[in-house]
Amino acid sequence: MTVQERVLTAWLIGRRPIDAARRAGDTIARRWRSEVGEGVISTAIAVLIMALIGLAMWRLFDSVFNDAGSNIQKNVNDIGS
């Protein structure tokens, strides 16, 4: 086996892992590109859930203080009459 054949053989054997790594990198890049919008969608869902929780809390707060205000007004009117 000549020196050129040995160099060619070593280059071909050494190149296979690089090609495999490059193909694996392409797979990872393809997977990454397929999940590009996932963060935006998840954030939008989280914002909607938080908005619904905030709305429910506001309704509860508003009803509690309206009821408390009407009870106080009734008691003040009872005391004054």
All heavy atoms as a GROMACS GRO file, in nm:
protein
  625
    1MET      N    1   0.086  -0.116   0.000
    1MET     CA    2   0.000   0.000   0.000
    1MET      C    3   0.091   0.123   0.000
    1MET      O    4   0.179   0.137   0.083
    1MET     CB    5  -0.090  -0.004   0.124
    1MET     CG    6  -0.190   0.107   0.130
    1MET     SD    7  -0.292   0.098   0.276
    1MET     CE    8  -0.439   0.034   0.208
    2THR      N    9   0.063   0.213  -0.092
    2THR     CA   10   0.146   0.332  -0.104
    2THR      C   11   0.104   0.436   0.000
    2THR      O   12  -0.001   0.423   0.065
    2THR     CB   13   0.132   0.394  -0.245
    2THR    OG1   14  -0.002   0.441  -0.260
    2THR    CG2   15   0.167   0.294  -0.352
    3VAL      N   16   0.184   0.537   0.011
    3VAL     CA   17   0.157   0.644   0.106
    3VAL      C   18   0.028   0.716   0.069
    3VAL      O   19  -0.055   0.747   0.154
    3VAL     CB   20   0.275   0.744   0.112
    3VAL    CG1   21   0.242   0.864   0.196
    3VAL    CG2   22   0.400   0.675   0.163
    4GLN      N   23   0.007   0.739  -0.062
    4GLN     CA   24  -0.115   0.806  -0.106
    4GLN      C   25  -0.240   0.724  -0.071
    4GLN      O   26  -0.342   0.780  -0.029
    4GLN     CB   27  -0.112   0.831  -0.258
    4GLN     CG   28  -0.016   0.938  -0.302
    4GLN     CD   29   0.123   0.879  -0.333
    4GLN    OE1   30   0.145   0.758  -0.321
    4GLN    NE2   31   0.216   0.966  -0.369
    5GLU      N   32  -0.232   0.592  -0.087
    5GLU     CA   33  -0.346   0.507  -0.054
    5GLU      C   34  -0.374   0.510   0.096
    5GLU      O   35  -0.490   0.511   0.138
    5GLU     CB   36  -0.320   0.364  -0.102
    5GLU     CG   37  -0.325   0.350  -0.251
    5GLU     CD   38  -0.282   0.211  -0.297
    5GLU    OE1   39  -0.211   0.140  -0.219
    5GLU    OE2   40  -0.317   0.173  -0.409
    6ARG      N   41  -0.266   0.509   0.176
    6ARG     CA   42  -0.284   0.516   0.320
    6ARG      C   43  -0.349   0.649   0.362
    6ARG      O   44  -0.438   0.652   0.447
    6ARG     CB   45  -0.150   0.498   0.391
    6ARG     CG   46  -0.098   0.358   0.389
    6ARG     CD   47   0.029   0.344   0.467
    6ARG     NE   48   0.079   0.208   0.453
    6ARG     CZ   49   0.197   0.171   0.491
    6ARG    NH1   50   0.280   0.256   0.548
    6ARG    NH2   51   0.235   0.045   0.476
    7VAL      N   52  -0.300   0.756   0.303
    7VAL     CA   53  -0.356   0.888   0.335
    7VAL      C   54  -0.503   0.893   0.294
    7VAL      O   55  -0.590   0.942   0.368
    7VAL     CB   56  -0.275   1.000   0.266
    7VAL    CG1   57  -0.346   1.134   0.275
    7VAL    CG2   58  -0.136   1.009   0.326
    8LEU      N   59  -0.533   0.840   0.174
    8LEU     CA   60  -0.671   0.840   0.127
    8LEU      C   61  -0.759   0.754   0.218
    8LEU      O   62  -0.870   0.795   0.255
    8LEU     CB   63  -0.678   0.787  -0.017
    8LEU     CG   64  -0.817   0.780  -0.079
    8LEU    CD1   65  -0.878   0.917  -0.086
    8LEU    CD2   66  -0.811   0.715  -0.215
    9THR      N   67  -0.711   0.640   0.258
    9THR     CA   68  -0.787   0.553   0.348
    9THR      C   69  -0.809   0.622   0.483
    9THR      O   70  -0.921   0.621   0.536
    9THR     CB   71  -0.712   0.420   0.370
    9THR    OG1   72  -0.690   0.359   0.242
    9THR    CG2   73  -0.792   0.326   0.456
   10ALA      N   74  -0.707   0.682   0.538
   10ALA     CA   75  -0.720   0.752   0.666
   10ALA      C   76  -0.818   0.868   0.654
   10ALA      O   77  -0.900   0.892   0.743
   10ALA     CB   78  -0.583   0.802   0.713
   11TRP      N   79  -0.812   0.938   0.541
   11TRP     CA   80  -0.903   1.051   0.521
   11TRP      C   81  -1.047   1.003   0.511
   11TRP      O   82  -1.136   1.061   0.571
   11TRP     CB   83  -0.862   1.126   0.393
   11TRP     CG   84  -0.946   1.247   0.368
   11TRP    CD1   85  -0.935   1.367   0.430
   11TRP    CD2   86  -1.052   1.259   0.275
   11TRP    NE1   87  -1.029   1.454   0.380
   11TRP    CE2   88  -1.101   1.390   0.285
   11TRP    CE3   89  -1.109   1.171   0.182
   11TRP    CZ2   90  -1.206   1.436   0.206
   11TRP    CZ3   91  -1.213   1.217   0.105
   11TRP    CH2   92  -1.262   1.349   0.117
   12LEU      N   93  -1.070   0.894   0.439
   12LEU     CA   94  -1.206   0.842   0.424
   12LEU      C   95  -1.259   0.789   0.557
   12LEU      O   96  -1.375   0.812   0.592
   12LEU     CB   97  -1.210   0.733   0.318
   12LEU     CG   98  -1.194   0.781   0.174
   12LEU    CD1   99  -1.183   0.662   0.080
   12LEU    CD2  100  -1.308   0.871   0.134
   13ILE      N  101  -1.175   0.718   0.632
   13ILE     CA  102  -1.218   0.666   0.761
   13ILE      C  103  -1.242   0.782   0.859
   13ILE      O  104  -1.340   0.782   0.933
   13ILE     CB  105  -1.114   0.566   0.816
   13ILE    CG1  106  -1.115   0.440   0.732
   13ILE    CG2  107  -1.142   0.535   0.963
   13ILE    CD1  108  -1.002   0.344   0.765
   14GLY      N  109  -1.154   0.878   0.858
   14GLY     CA  110  -1.170   0.992   0.948
   14GLY      C  111  -1.287   1.081   0.911
   14GLY      O  112  -1.344   1.150   0.994
   15ARG      N  113  -1.327   1.079   0.784
   15ARG     CA  114  -1.436   1.166   0.738
   15ARG      C  115  -1.572   1.110   0.778
   15ARG      O  116  -1.666   1.187   0.797
   15ARG     CB  117  -1.427   1.181   0.587
   15ARG     CG  118  -1.527   1.275   0.530
   15ARG     CD  119  -1.478   1.328   0.398
   15ARG     NE  120  -1.583   1.397   0.328
   15ARG     CZ  121  -1.623   1.519   0.356
   15ARG    NH1  122  -1.567   1.584   0.457
   15ARG    NH2  123  -1.718   1.577   0.287
   16ARG      N  124  -1.587   0.984   0.794
   16ARG     CA  125  -1.717   0.924   0.826
   16ARG      C  126  -1.778   0.979   0.955
   16ARG      O  127  -1.894   1.014   0.956
   16ARG     CB  128  -1.705   0.772   0.831
   16ARG     CG  129  -1.697   0.711   0.693
   16ARG     CD  130  -1.708   0.561   0.697
   16ARG     NE  131  -1.677   0.508   0.567
   16ARG     CZ  132  -1.592   0.412   0.542
   16ARG    NH1  133  -1.528   0.355   0.642
   16ARG    NH2  134  -1.570   0.370   0.420
   17PRO      N  135  -1.702   0.987   1.065
   17PRO     CA  136  -1.761   1.045   1.186
   17PRO      C  137  -1.803   1.191   1.167
   17PRO      O  138  -1.903   1.235   1.220
   17PRO     CB  139  -1.652   1.033   1.291
   17PRO     CG  140  -1.564   0.925   1.243
   17PRO     CD  141  -1.570   0.931   1.093
   18ILE      N  142  -1.727   1.265   1.086
   18ILE     CA  143  -1.762   1.404   1.061
   18ILE      C  144  -1.894   1.411   0.985
   18ILE      O  145  -1.982   1.490   1.018
   18ILE     CB  146  -1.649   1.477   0.984
   18ILE    CG1  147  -1.525   1.487   1.072
   18ILE    CG2  148  -1.694   1.614   0.937
   18ILE    CD1  149  -1.403   1.535   1.001
   19ASP      N  150  -1.910   1.326   0.884
   19ASP     CA  151  -2.036   1.323   0.810
   19ASP      C  152  -2.152   1.283   0.899
   19ASP      O  153  -2.260   1.341   0.892
   19ASP     CB  154  -2.026   1.227   0.691
   19ASP     CG  155  -1.938   1.281   0.580
   19ASP    OD1  156  -1.916   1.404   0.577
   19ASP    OD2  157  -1.892   1.202   0.497
   20ALA      N  158  -2.129   1.185   0.987
   20ALA     CA  159  -2.235   1.141   1.078
   20ALA      C  160  -2.272   1.254   1.173
   20ALA      O  161  -2.389   1.278   1.200
   20ALA     CB  162  -2.190   1.018   1.155
   21ALA      N  163  -2.171   1.325   1.223
   21ALA     CA  164  -2.199   1.436   1.314
   21ALA      C  165  -2.272   1.548   1.239
   21ALA      O  166  -2.363   1.610   1.293
   21ALA     CB  167  -2.068   1.490   1.372
   22ARG      N  168  -2.234   1.570   1.115
   22ARG     CA  169  -2.301   1.674   1.037
   22ARG      C  170  -2.447   1.635   1.012
   22ARG      O  171  -2.536   1.718   1.024
   22ARG     CB  172  -2.227   1.694   0.904
   22ARG     CG  173  -2.277   1.814   0.828
   22ARG     CD  174  -2.194   1.840   0.703
   22ARG     NE  175  -2.058   1.874   0.742
   22ARG     CZ  176  -1.949   1.836   0.675
   22ARG    NH1  177  -1.961   1.763   0.566
   22ARG    NH2  178  -1.831   1.870   0.715
   23ARG      N  179  -2.471   1.508   0.982
   23ARG     CA  180  -2.610   1.464   0.963
   23ARG      C  181  -2.688   1.475   1.093
   23ARG      O  182  -2.804   1.515   1.093
   23ARG     CB  183  -2.613   1.320   0.911
   23ARG     CG  184  -2.586   1.311   0.763
   23ARG     CD  185  -2.619   1.173   0.711
   23ARG     NE  186  -2.542   1.068   0.775
   23ARG     CZ  187  -2.421   1.026   0.737
   23ARG    NH1  188  -2.361   1.082   0.634
   23ARG    NH2  189  -2.360   0.929   0.802
   24ALA      N  190  -2.626   1.442   1.205
   24ALA     CA  191  -2.692   1.454   1.334
   24ALA      C  192  -2.721   1.601   1.363
   24ALA      O  193  -2.826   1.636   1.415
   24ALA     CB  194  -2.607   1.394   1.446
   25GLY      N  195  -2.629   1.689   1.327
   25GLY     CA  196  -2.650   1.832   1.345
   25GLY      C  197  -2.766   1.881   1.260
   25GLY      O  198  -2.845   1.964   1.303
   26ASP      N  199  -2.778   1.829   1.137
   26ASP     CA  200  -2.891   1.866   1.052
   26ASP      C  201  -3.022   1.820   1.115
   26ASP      O  202  -3.122   1.891   1.110
   26ASP     CB  203  -2.876   1.805   0.913
   26ASP     CG  204  -2.765   1.872   0.833
   26ASP    OD1  205  -2.723   1.982   0.874
   26ASP    OD2  206  -2.722   1.815   0.732
   27THR      N  207  -3.021   1.701   1.176
   27THR     CA  208  -3.141   1.651   1.241
   27THR      C  209  -3.179   1.740   1.358
   27THR      O  210  -3.295   1.773   1.377
   27THR     CB  211  -3.118   1.506   1.290
   27THR    OG1  212  -3.080   1.426   1.179
   27THR    CG2  213  -3.242   1.449   1.353
   28ILE      N  214  -3.079   1.779   1.437
   28ILE     CA  215  -3.105   1.867   1.551
   28ILE      C  216  -3.156   2.003   1.501
   28ILE      O  217  -3.251   2.058   1.555
   28ILE     CB  218  -2.977   1.885   1.636
   28ILE    CG1  219  -2.943   1.752   1.705
   28ILE    CG2  220  -2.993   1.995   1.738
   28ILE    CD1  221  -2.807   1.748   1.768
   29ALA      N  222  -3.095   2.055   1.395
   29ALA     CA  223  -3.139   2.183   1.340
   29ALA      C  224  -3.281   2.172   1.286
   29ALA      O  225  -3.363   2.261   1.305
   29ALA     CB  226  -3.044   2.227   1.228
   30ARG      N  227  -3.313   2.061   1.221
   30ARG     CA  228  -3.448   2.041   1.169
   30ARG      C  229  -3.548   2.034   1.284
   30ARG      O  230  -3.656   2.092   1.278
   30ARG     CB  231  -3.453   1.912   1.086
   30ARG     CG  232  -3.550   1.918   0.973
   30ARG     CD  233  -3.544   1.795   0.883
   30ARG     NE  234  -3.412   1.762   0.834
   30ARG     CZ  235  -3.347   1.648   0.860
   30ARG    NH1  236  -3.403   1.556   0.934
   30ARG    NH2  237  -3.228   1.626   0.811
   31ARG      N  238  -3.512   1.962   1.390
   31ARG     CA  239  -3.599   1.953   1.507
   31ARG      C  240  -3.617   2.091   1.570
   31ARG      O  241  -3.725   2.128   1.612
   31ARG     CB  242  -3.537   1.857   1.609
   31ARG     CG  243  -3.635   1.756   1.660
   31ARG     CD  244  -3.575   1.663   1.760
   31ARG     NE  245  -3.497   1.559   1.695
   31ARG     CZ  246  -3.387   1.506   1.744
   31ARG    NH1  247  -3.341   1.545   1.860
   31ARG    NH2  248  -3.323   1.414   1.678
   32TRP      N  249  -3.509   2.169   1.576
   32TRP     CA  250  -3.514   2.303   1.634
   32TRP      C  251  -3.606   2.392   1.552
   32TRP      O  252  -3.687   2.465   1.606
   32TRP     CB  253  -3.373   2.360   1.638
   32TRP     CG  254  -3.368   2.501   1.689
   32TRP    CD1  255  -3.356   2.613   1.616
   32TRP    CD2  256  -3.377   2.544   1.825
   32TRP    NE1  257  -3.355   2.723   1.696
   32TRP    CE2  258  -3.368   2.684   1.824
   32TRP    CE3  259  -3.391   2.477   1.945
   32TRP    CZ2  260  -3.374   2.758   1.941
   32TRP    CZ3  261  -3.396   2.552   2.060
   32TRP    CH2  262  -3.387   2.690   2.057
   33ARG      N  263  -3.594   2.384   1.420
   33ARG     CA  264  -3.680   2.466   1.334
   33ARG      C  265  -3.825   2.425   1.345
   33ARG      O  266  -3.913   2.508   1.330
   33ARG     CB  267  -3.634   2.457   1.189
   33ARG     CG  268  -3.514   2.542   1.158
   33ARG     CD  269  -3.488   2.544   1.010
   33ARG     NE  270  -3.456   2.413   0.958
   33ARG     CZ  271  -3.334   2.369   0.934
   33ARG    NH1  272  -3.231   2.446   0.956
   33ARG    NH2  273  -3.312   2.248   0.886
   34SER      N  274  -3.853   2.300   1.371
   34SER     CA  275  -3.992   2.255   1.379
   34SER      C  276  -4.059   2.303   1.508
   34SER      O  277  -4.180   2.300   1.518
   34SER     CB  278  -3.999   2.103   1.371
   34SER     OG  279  -3.948   2.044   1.488
   35GLU      N  280  -3.982   2.347   1.607
   35GLU     CA  281  -4.038   2.393   1.734
   35GLU      C  282  -4.021   2.544   1.752
   35GLU      O  283  -4.022   2.593   1.864
   35GLU     CB  284  -3.970   2.319   1.849
   35GLU     CG  285  -3.994   2.170   1.845
   35GLU     CD  286  -3.920   2.096   1.954
   35GLU    OE1  287  -3.849   2.162   2.033
   35GLU    OE2  288  -3.932   1.974   1.960
   36VAL      N  289  -4.012   2.616   1.642
   36VAL     CA  290  -3.983   2.759   1.650
   36VAL      C  291  -4.094   2.835   1.721
   36VAL      O  292  -4.068   2.918   1.806
   36VAL     CB  293  -3.961   2.817   1.508
   36VAL    CG1  294  -3.962   2.968   1.510
   36VAL    CG2  295  -3.828   2.769   1.453
   37GLY      N  296  -4.220   2.809   1.693
   37GLY     CA  297  -4.329   2.885   1.751
   37GLY      C  298  -4.380   2.834   1.884
   37GLY      O  299  -4.475   2.889   1.939
   38GLU      N  300  -4.318   2.732   1.939
   38GLU     CA  301  -4.368   2.672   2.062
   38GLU      C  302  -4.365   2.770   2.180
   38GLU      O  303  -4.457   2.773   2.260
   38GLU     CB  304  -4.288   2.546   2.098
   38GLU     CG  305  -4.310   2.431   2.003
   38GLU     CD  306  -4.450   2.376   2.007
   38GLU    OE1  307  -4.511   2.373   2.115
   38GLU    OE2  308  -4.499   2.338   1.901
   39GLY      N  309  -4.262   2.849   2.191
   39GLY     CA  310  -4.253   2.944   2.302
   39GLY      C  311  -4.359   3.052   2.294
   39GLY      O  312  -4.416   3.092   2.396
   40VAL      N  313  -4.388   3.098   2.173
   40VAL     CA  314  -4.488   3.201   2.154
   40VAL      C  315  -4.626   3.148   2.190
   40VAL      O  316  -4.705   3.214   2.258
   40VAL     CB  317  -4.486   3.252   2.008
   40VAL    CG1  318  -4.598   3.351   1.983
   40VAL    CG2  319  -4.351   3.315   1.976
   41ILE      N  320  -4.655   3.026   2.145
   41ILE     CA  321  -4.786   2.966   2.173
   41ILE      C  322  -4.802   2.942   2.323
   41ILE      O  323  -4.906   2.973   2.381
   41ILE     CB  324  -4.802   2.836   2.092
   41ILE    CG1  325  -4.808   2.867   1.943
   41ILE    CG2  326  -4.926   2.760   2.136
   41ILE    CD1  327  -4.796   2.746   1.855
   42SER      N  328  -4.700   2.890   2.387
   42SER     CA  329  -4.707   2.864   2.530
   42SER      C  330  -4.724   2.994   2.609
   42SER      O  331  -4.801   3.000   2.705
   42SER     CB  332  -4.580   2.794   2.578
   42SER     OG  333  -4.568   2.669   2.514
   43THR      N  334  -4.654   3.098   2.566
   43THR     CA  335  -4.668   3.228   2.634
   43THR      C  336  -4.808   3.284   2.616
   43THR      O  337  -4.866   3.338   2.711
   43THR     CB  338  -4.563   3.327   2.578
   43THR    OG1  339  -4.433   3.270   2.598
   43THR    CG2  340  -4.572   3.461   2.648
   44ALA      N  341  -4.864   3.271   2.497
   44ALA     CA  342  -4.999   3.320   2.472
   44ALA      C  343  -5.101   3.247   2.559
   44ALA      O  344  -5.192   3.308   2.616
   44ALA     CB  345  -5.034   3.305   2.325
   45ILE      N  346  -5.085   3.117   2.572
   45ILE     CA  347  -5.176   3.039   2.657
   45ILE      C  348  -5.162   3.082   2.803
   45ILE      O  349  -5.262   3.100   2.873
   45ILE     CB  350  -5.149   2.888   2.640
   45ILE    CG1  351  -5.192   2.844   2.499
   45ILE    CG2  352  -5.222   2.806   2.746
   45ILE    CD1  353  -5.148   2.705   2.462
   46ALA      N  354  -5.039   3.102   2.848
   46ALA     CA  355  -5.017   3.145   2.987
   46ALA      C  356  -5.078   3.283   3.011
   46ALA      O  357  -5.139   3.307   3.116
   46ALA     CB  358  -4.867   3.147   3.018
   47VAL      N  359  -5.065   3.373   2.914
   47VAL     CA  360  -5.123   3.508   2.930
   47VAL      C  361  -5.276   3.499   2.937
   47VAL      O  362  -5.339   3.566   3.018
   47VAL     CB  363  -5.078   3.599   2.814
   47VAL    CG1  364  -5.160   3.727   2.807
   47VAL    CG2  365  -4.930   3.631   2.828
   48LEU      N  366  -5.336   3.416   2.852
   48LEU     CA  367  -5.482   3.401   2.856
   48LEU      C  368  -5.529   3.344   2.990
   48LEU      O  369  -5.628   3.389   3.047
   48LEU     CB  370  -5.529   3.313   2.742
   48LEU     CG  371  -5.525   3.377   2.603
   48LEU    CD1  372  -5.558   3.274   2.496
   48LEU    CD2  373  -5.621   3.493   2.597
   49ILE      N  374  -5.458   3.245   3.040
   49ILE     CA  375  -5.495   3.186   3.170
   49ILE      C  376  -5.484   3.290   3.280
   49ILE      O  377  -5.573   3.302   3.365
   49ILE     CB  378  -5.408   3.061   3.199
   49ILE    CG1  379  -5.446   2.948   3.104
   49ILE    CG2  380  -5.421   3.018   3.344
   49ILE    CD1  381  -5.353   2.829   3.109
   50MET      N  382  -5.374   3.367   3.280
   50MET     CA  383  -5.357   3.470   3.382
   50MET      C  384  -5.465   3.577   3.371
   50MET      O  385  -5.513   3.630   3.472
   50MET     CB  386  -5.218   3.533   3.372
   50MET     CG  387  -5.106   3.439   3.411
   50MET     SD  388  -5.124   3.372   3.577
   50MET     CE  389  -5.104   3.518   3.674
   51ALA      N  390  -5.506   3.611   3.248
   51ALA     CA  391  -5.612   3.710   3.229
   51ALA      C  392  -5.744   3.658   3.285
   51ALA      O  393  -5.819   3.733   3.351
   51ALA     CB  394  -5.627   3.744   3.081
   52LEU      N  395  -5.774   3.531   3.263
   52LEU     CA  396  -5.897   3.473   3.318
   52LEU      C  397  -5.895   3.468   3.470
   52LEU      O  398  -5.995   3.497   3.536
   52LEU     CB  399  -5.920   3.334   3.260
   52LEU     CG  400  -5.956   3.330   3.111
   52LEU    CD1  401  -5.961   3.187   3.061
   52LEU    CD2  402  -6.087   3.401   3.086
   53ILE      N  403  -5.779   3.435   3.527
   53ILE     CA  404  -5.766   3.434   3.673
   53ILE      C  405  -5.783   3.576   3.727
   53ILE      O  406  -5.852   3.597   3.827
   53ILE     CB  407  -5.630   3.373   3.715
   53ILE    CG1  408  -5.629   3.223   3.685
   53ILE    CG2  409  -5.602   3.399   3.862
   53ILE    CD1  410  -5.493   3.158   3.704
   54GLY      N  411  -5.724   3.674   3.661
   54GLY     CA  412  -5.738   3.813   3.703
   54GLY      C  413  -5.883   3.861   3.695
   54GLY      O  414  -5.931   3.931   3.784
   55LEU      N  415  -5.952   3.822   3.589
   55LEU     CA  416  -6.094   3.859   3.575
   55LEU      C  417  -6.177   3.798   3.687
   55LEU      O  418  -6.261   3.866   3.748
   55LEU     CB  419  -6.147   3.813   3.440
   55LEU     CG  420  -6.294   3.841   3.412
   55LEU    CD1  421  -6.319   3.990   3.406
   55LEU    CD2  422  -6.337   3.773   3.284
   56ALA      N  423  -6.153   3.670   3.717
   56ALA     CA  424  -6.226   3.605   3.826
   56ALA      C  425  -6.196   3.673   3.960
   56ALA      O  426  -6.288   3.694   4.041
   56ALA     CB  427  -6.189   3.456   3.833
   57MET      N  428  -6.071   3.709   3.984
   57MET     CA  429  -6.037   3.776   4.109
   57MET      C  430  -6.104   3.913   4.118
   57MET      O  431  -6.151   3.953   4.224
   57MET     CB  432  -5.884   3.790   4.121
   57MET     CG  433  -5.813   3.660   4.148
   57MET     SD  434  -5.635   3.674   4.141
   57MET     CE  435  -5.603   3.784   4.278
   58TRP      N  436  -6.109   3.987   4.006
   58TRP     CA  437  -6.173   4.118   4.007
   58TRP      C  438  -6.322   4.106   4.036
   58TRP      O  439  -6.377   4.182   4.114
   58TRP     CB  440  -6.150   4.190   3.876
   58TRP     CG  441  -6.231   4.316   3.869
   58TRP    CD1  442  -6.340   4.341   3.794
   58TRP    CD2  443  -6.210   4.434   3.948
   58TRP    NE1  444  -6.389   4.465   3.819
   58TRP    CE2  445  -6.310   4.526   3.914
   58TRP    CE3  446  -6.117   4.470   4.045
   58TRP    CZ2  447  -6.320   4.651   3.972
   58TRP    CZ3  448  -6.127   4.595   4.102
   58TRP    CH2  449  -6.227   4.684   4.066
   59ARG      N  450  -6.387   4.007   3.972
   59ARG     CA  451  -6.530   3.987   3.995
   59ARG      C  452  -6.556   3.954   4.143
   59ARG      O  453  -6.650   4.006   4.204
   59ARG     CB  454  -6.585   3.874   3.907
   59ARG     CG  455  -6.585   3.903   3.761
   59ARG     CD  456  -6.708   3.984   3.726
   59ARG     NE  457  -6.702   4.032   3.591
   59ARG     CZ  458  -6.776   3.989   3.494
   59ARG    NH1  459  -6.865   3.895   3.515
   59ARG    NH2  460  -6.763   4.041   3.374
   60LEU      N  461  -6.476   3.868   4.200
   60LEU     CA  462  -6.490   3.831   4.341
   60LEU      C  463  -6.468   3.954   4.430
   60LEU      O  464  -6.547   3.982   4.520
   60LEU     CB  465  -6.392   3.720   4.377
   60LEU     CG  466  -6.396   3.670   4.521
   60LEU    CD1  467  -6.529   3.602   4.549
   60LEU    CD2  468  -6.281   3.577   4.547
   61PHE      N  469  -6.361   4.028   4.405
   61PHE     CA  470  -6.329   4.149   4.482
   61PHE      C  471  -6.444   4.250   4.472
   61PHE      O  472  -6.487   4.305   4.573
   61PHE     CB  473  -6.199   4.209   4.426
   61PHE     CG  474  -6.163   4.342   4.482
   61PHE    CD1  475  -6.101   4.352   4.606
   61PHE    CD2  476  -6.190   4.459   4.412
   61PHE    CE1  477  -6.066   4.476   4.658
   61PHE    CE2  478  -6.156   4.582   4.463
   61PHE     CZ  479  -6.093   4.591   4.587
   62ASP      N  480  -6.494   4.270   4.350
   62ASP     CA  481  -6.600   4.368   4.328
   62ASP      C  482  -6.729   4.327   4.400
   62ASP      O  483  -6.793   4.410   4.466
   62ASP     CB  484  -6.626   4.382   4.178
   62ASP     CG  485  -6.710   4.502   4.145
   62ASP    OD1  486  -6.688   4.608   4.206
   62ASP    OD2  487  -6.798   4.489   4.057
   63SER      N  488  -6.764   4.199   4.392
   63SER     CA  489  -6.888   4.155   4.458
   63SER      C  490  -6.874   4.161   4.611
   63SER      O  491  -6.969   4.201   4.680
   63SER     CB  492  -6.925   4.014   4.414
   63SER     OG  493  -6.832   3.920   4.462
   64VAL      N  494  -6.758   4.126   4.665
   64VAL     CA  495  -6.738   4.132   4.810
   64VAL      C  496  -6.751   4.275   4.860
   64VAL      O  497  -6.821   4.303   4.958
   64VAL     CB  498  -6.601   4.071   4.849
   64VAL    CG1  499  -6.562   4.108   4.991
   64VAL    CG2  500  -6.603   3.920   4.833
   65PHE      N  501  -6.687   4.370   4.792
   65PHE     CA  502  -6.691   4.507   4.840
   65PHE      C  503  -6.825   4.575   4.811
   65PHE      O  504  -6.866   4.663   4.886
   65PHE     CB  505  -6.572   4.587   4.786
   65PHE     CG  506  -6.450   4.564   4.867
   65PHE    CD1  507  -6.355   4.472   4.827
   65PHE    CD2  508  -6.431   4.630   4.987
   65PHE    CE1  509  -6.242   4.448   4.904
   65PHE    CE2  510  -6.319   4.606   5.064
   65PHE     CZ  511  -6.224   4.515   5.023
   66ASN      N  512  -6.894   4.536   4.705
   66ASN     CA  513  -7.030   4.590   4.683
   66ASN      C  514  -7.125   4.540   4.792
   66ASN      O  515  -7.206   4.616   4.844
   66ASN     CB  516  -7.082   4.553   4.546
   66ASN     CG  517  -7.026   4.643   4.438
   66ASN    OD1  518  -6.984   4.754   4.464
   66ASN    ND2  519  -7.025   4.593   4.316
   67ASP      N  520  -7.114   4.409   4.825
   67ASP     CA  521  -7.197   4.354   4.932
   67ASP      C  522  -7.163   4.420   5.066
   67ASP      O  523  -7.253   4.453   5.145
   67ASP     CB  524  -7.181   4.203   4.943
   67ASP     CG  525  -7.239   4.130   4.824
   67ASP    OD1  526  -7.318   4.192   4.749
   67ASP    OD2  527  -7.206   4.010   4.806
   68ALA      N  528  -7.035   4.438   5.092
   68ALA     CA  529  -6.994   4.501   5.217
   68ALA      C  530  -7.043   4.646   5.223
   68ALA      O  531  -7.092   4.693   5.326
   68ALA     CB  532  -6.842   4.496   5.232
   69GLY      N  533  -7.034   4.716   5.112
   69GLY     CA  534  -7.081   4.854   5.107
   69GLY      C  535  -7.231   4.864   5.129
   69GLY      O  536  -7.278   4.952   5.201
   70SER      N  537  -7.306   4.774   5.068
   70SER     CA  538  -7.452   4.778   5.087
   70SER      C  539  -7.489   4.741   5.232
   70SER      O  540  -7.582   4.800   5.290
   70SER     CB  541  -7.523   4.688   4.988
   70SER     OG  542  -7.489   4.553   5.010
   71ASN      N  543  -7.417   4.648   5.292
   71ASN     CA  544  -7.442   4.612   5.432
   71ASN      C  545  -7.410   4.729   5.525
   71ASN      O  546  -7.484   4.757   5.621
   71ASN     CB  547  -7.361   4.489   5.473
   71ASN     CG  548  -7.416   4.361   5.416
   71ASN    OD1  549  -7.532   4.355   5.375
   71ASN    ND2  550  -7.333   4.258   5.412
   72ILE      N  551  -7.300   4.798   5.498
   72ILE     CA  552  -7.264   4.913   5.581
   72ILE      C  553  -7.369   5.022   5.566
   72ILE      O  554  -7.413   5.083   5.665
   72ILE     CB  555  -7.124   4.964   5.542
   72ILE    CG1  556  -7.017   4.863   5.585
   72ILE    CG2  557  -7.096   5.101   5.603
   72ILE    CD1  558  -6.880   4.892   5.531
   73GLN      N  559  -7.412   5.049   5.443
   73GLN     CA  560  -7.514   5.151   5.421
   73GLN      C  561  -7.644   5.116   5.492
   73GLN      O  562  -7.708   5.203   5.552
   73GLN     CB  563  -7.540   5.167   5.270
   73GLN     CG  564  -7.630   5.283   5.235
   73GLN     CD  565  -7.566   5.416   5.269
   73GLN    OE1  566  -7.445   5.434   5.255
   73GLN    NE2  567  -7.648   5.509   5.316
   74LYS      N  568  -7.682   4.990   5.489
   74LYS     CA  569  -7.804   4.945   5.559
   74LYS      C  570  -7.792   4.965   5.709
   74LYS      O  571  -7.884   5.014   5.776
   74LYS     CB  572  -7.831   4.798   5.526
   74LYS     CG  573  -7.960   4.746   5.581
   74LYS     CD  574  -7.975   4.599   5.543
   74LYS     CE  575  -8.029   4.526   5.660
   74LYS     NZ  576  -7.968   4.410   5.703
   75ASN      N  577  -7.675   4.930   5.765
   75ASN     CA  578  -7.653   4.946   5.909
   75ASN      C  579  -7.652   5.094   5.948
   75ASN      O  580  -7.705   5.130   6.053
   75ASN     CB  581  -7.523   4.880   5.952
   75ASN     CG  582  -7.533   4.729   5.954
   75ASN    OD1  583  -7.644   4.674   5.965
   75ASN    ND2  584  -7.419   4.661   5.941
   76VAL      N  585  -7.591   5.178   5.866
   76VAL     CA  586  -7.590   5.321   5.896
   76VAL      C  587  -7.732   5.376   5.892
   76VAL      O  588  -7.771   5.456   5.977
   76VAL     CB  589  -7.497   5.396   5.796
   76VAL    CG1  590  -7.517   5.548   5.805
   76VAL    CG2  591  -7.353   5.361   5.822
   77ASN      N  592  -7.810   5.335   5.794
   77ASN     CA  593  -7.949   5.381   5.787
   77ASN      C  594  -8.032   5.332   5.904
   77ASN      O  595  -8.118   5.403   5.955
   77ASN     CB  596  -8.014   5.337   5.654
   77ASN     CG  597  -7.958   5.411   5.536
   77ASN    OD1  598  -7.904   5.520   5.551
   77ASN    ND2  599  -7.971   5.351   5.419
   78ASP      N  600  -8.004   5.208   5.950
   78ASP     CA  601  -8.076   5.154   6.065
   78ASP      C  602  -8.042   5.232   6.192
   78ASP      O  603  -8.129   5.259   6.277
   78ASP     CB  604  -8.042   5.006   6.087
   78ASP     CG  605  -8.108   4.916   5.985
   78ASP    OD1  606  -8.201   4.963   5.915
   78ASP    OD2  607  -8.062   4.799   5.972
   79ILE      N  608  -7.914   5.270   6.206
   79ILE     CA  609  -7.870   5.346   6.324
   79ILE      C  610  -7.933   5.485   6.321
   79ILE      O  611  -7.977   5.538   6.424
   79ILE     CB  612  -7.717   5.353   6.332
   79ILE    CG1  613  -7.660   5.216   6.360
   79ILE    CG2  614  -7.672   5.453   6.439
   79ILE    CD1  615  -7.509   5.208   6.348
   80GLY      N  616  -7.938   5.546   6.203
   80GLY     CA  617  -7.987   5.683   6.192
   80GLY      C  618  -8.137   5.697   6.205
   80GLY      O  619  -8.188   5.804   6.234
   81SER      N  620  -8.211   5.593   6.190
   81SER     CA  621  -8.356   5.609   6.195
   81SER      C  622  -8.417   5.569   6.326
   81SER      O  623  -8.376   5.543   6.425
   81SER     CB  624  -8.425   5.530   6.086
   81SER     OG  625  -8.388   5.396   6.085
   0.00000   0.00000   0.00000
